[in-house]
Amino acid sequence: MRENVFFRYVLLLLIALPLGFLVLYPQLWRCIRISQSADYRLLTGLSNVYVNQSATASQQHTFQQHVITARSRIQRFWGDRRGQATLIYCPRQSDYEQYCAGGEGAGCSIGTPWGAAYLILGPDGNNTDVIAHELCHDELFARLGWWRVKQQIPQWFNEGLALMVDYRFSNPSLWEKPDSSVRPDSAETNPNPMPFPPRPMLKLTDLETTRNFFGGDYAHTMLAYQTAAEEVTRWLSIVGRASIPILSNSVAKGDSFVDTYRRLEREKRAMDK
């Protein structure tokens, strides 16, 4: 009798948890149902890419080209591309706010414990750098899973890594030069990335969680981005691009992120002596 009561409680809990999750995050529910929305259409020629019906033909064509270029960039950076996130383009701010909580920034990403991922691009998100940035988050999510990313990957690394493929704030020569198929005169190469505000950096230990990273005002968030970008730039300049998949594979197998991150740098320094 007690076992039956316990089973019923567990069953109710399993049903209530996902329902409660969707009630608390209506944006996620809209993302899940994007294929049924009359306001969006699947973009021809690309998988898992939805565009709002309000997008002009020019906006749709431009977005398609940006997605293709961004996906190629991610494949070069990681060595291959495993992310399968659904992309949702909202050219109007009012629509963007329906899918991205708060409607801030040019784009945002949503990952779920059950493996689904959604990348929402706003009015300013029709841009190769913005799309590549969000795709990089998805790539880490696809390789490690929601739980490992949340529990083991510090937010400064997640964001700093995404900034390495976001040429608004980093120089592609950091990792593109040795093994890229992109010509030096390519339009996607930005020799003068946008500078961060000249302020003292934060401590990495203060940027471990999403709340720590984004919990302050705009100046704090920009400073957090600067701190993350400079640390990952420093590390990547030592270990090289090939260490990115090595790191993710090690963490996926159960190794500590911190230990692997430090070990790869230590081994590379020893090889260069």
N, C-alpha and C positions, 0 to 999 in steps of 0.2 A: 504493500500500500504506500509506504513512504517513498519507495523507488518510483512509483507512478507519479506521485505528487512532485517529486524532484524533477522528473523528466518533463512534466508539463511546464514547470517554472523555467527550466533551461530552454525549452522550445519557445516559450513566450519571450524570453530574453533575446534569443537569436532573431526573432521577428521584430522585436521592438527597437533593437539597436540600429539596424540600417534605416528603419523608418524614421527614428528620431534624428539620425544623422542628416537625412534628406530634408526634414522639417527645419533643422537649424541652419542648413546651407541650401537655400532654394536655388542659388546659382548652379550648384552641382546638378540638381534635378533638371534644370533647363538644359545643361550640357548633355546629360544622359539622353534626353529626348530630342536632341538637335535634328536627328534624321526625320522626325515626325513634324517638325516645325514648318509651317507654310511660309515663314518669313526668311527661310534660308534654303539655299540650293547647293548641291554637291558640285564642286568646281570640276569641270571637264578636264580629263588628262592627269589628275592627281588623286591619290588615295587619301581618304579621311580629311578632306579639306572642304569646309562649308563657308559660304559667303552670303552675307545678308543681301536680300533682294534689292535693297536700296543702292547697292554698289553699282557704279557706272561701268560700262564696258571697258573703259580705260583703267579704272581702278582694279577690275578683275584681272585684266591682262598683266598689269604691273605686279599685283599680288602673286599671281601664278609664277612670274619670273623670279620674284624675290624668294618664294618658297623653294623653287628648284635650286637657286644659288645657295641658299642657307643650308639645305639638306646636303648639298655637295660639300660645303665647308665642314659640316659636322662629320661627314664620312672621312674626310681627310684628317681631321683633328683626332678622332677616336680610332681610326684605322678601319672601321666599318660602322654601319648605322643599324641599331637595333630598336630604337624608339618607334612606337606605333601610335603616338598621341594623335587625337583628333584636333585639327586646327579650326578655329572659328574666327572669321574676320567680321568685325563690326565697324563700318565706316562712320557711324553716328555715335556720339557719346552716350546718348540715352539708351541705345541698344547695348553698348559696351558695359554699362553699369548693371544691366540685367544678367550678365554672365560673369562679370568680374567684380567681386565685392568691393565697394568703395569707388570703383571706376577710376582708380589712380594709375598713373604710369601709362606707357605705351602698350604694355602687354602683361599678362599674368598666366601662371600655370596652376593647374589643379590636378593633384594625384590622389588616388583612392587606395584604401587598404586592399581592395580586391583586384588591383592592377590596372584599372582604366585610368587614362590620363587625357587631359584637355588643355590646349594652349589657346588662350583668347587674345586676339590682337585688336586694339582699339583704333581710333582715328589716326593716331600717330604710329601705329604698328605695321603699316604697309611699308616695311623697311627691312632689308636683308639683315642688318645687324640686330634689330629687335627680334626677328624671327629666329636667327641663329642662337641668340641668347636664351630664348625660351626652349628651343630644341635641345640645347645642352643640358638644361635641367631635366628634360624628359629622358635624355640618354642615360644620365646617372640613375634616374628612377627605374628605367627599363633594365639596367644591368644589376642593380642591387635590390630593387623592391622597395615598397613604401616603408616598411618597418625598419630596414637597415639604414635607409637614408635619414629617417627621423631620429633614430636612436644612436647611430654611429658617426654620421657625417656632419661635422660642424657647419653651421650656416655660412661662415666666412669662406670655407672651401667651396661649397656649392655655388655661392655667388661669384667668388673669385674665378672659379673655373669658367663660368658662363661669360665672364668679362673677357676671357682670353679669345673668344670667338666673336666678340662684340667690338668691332673696330672703331666704334665711336670713342672708346676709352682705352684701347690697347693697340699696339703696333703689330700687324700680322707677321712681321719679320721675326718675331720672337720664336715662332714655331713653323711658319709657312715656308721659310727660305730653304731649309734642307731637303724637304720632301714634298713640296707642293707642285701641283700641275698648273697653278695660276701664274700667268706671266707677270713680271715686275711692273708692267705698265697697266695692269688690269684696273678697271674702275673700282673694284672692291678693295683695293689696297689703299689704305689711308695712312700716309706717312706722318700726319700730324693729328693724332687723336685728341679729342676734347680733354683739356686738363681738368683735374679735380681741384676743388678749392684748396689753396695752400694753408692747411691747418695741420697741427700735430695729429698723428694717427692714434687710433684707439688700440687697446690691448686685444689680442686675438681671443683671450680667455673671456672677454666681455662680449664676444660676438658668436658664441657657440650655438644659440638657439634662434629660431625665427623671431621670437619676441624680443630678444636682446638686439638683434640686427635691425629690425624695423620698428622697434617700440618707441623711439624718440621722435623728434621733429625732423623736418626736411634736412636741416644741416647735419644732424646726427646720422641720418640714413646715408647721405652722400659721403660723410666721413667713414662710415662703415664700409661702403663700396670701395673707397680709396684704400683703406687698410687691407681689405680682402684682395684687391687687385695687385697691390704691391707685394704682398706675401706670396701669392700664387705665381706672380711674375718672377720673383726671386727664385722660388723652388723650381719652376719650369725651366728657367734659364740654366739651371744646374743639371737637372735630371733628363731633360729632353722630352719631346712629345710622346715618344714610345712608352714612357713610364706611366702615362695616364691609364691606358687599359691594363697595364700590369698592376697598378694600384687598385683599380676597381675589381679585377679578378681575384686579387688576394683578399679583399674585404668580403667579396661574395662567397669565398671559401671559408670564411669565419675568422680571418686574421684581424687584428686590431688596426683601425685606420691610423691612429697616431703612431704606432710602432712601425707600420709599413711606410708611412709618409717619411719618417725620419730615416728608416733603413735605406730606402732608395737614394736619398740624398747622401747618406754616409758612404754607401757603396760607390756612388758616382765620384765623389770627392777622392776616394781611395784609388780609383782607377786613373784619375787624372794626375795623380802625383808622379 
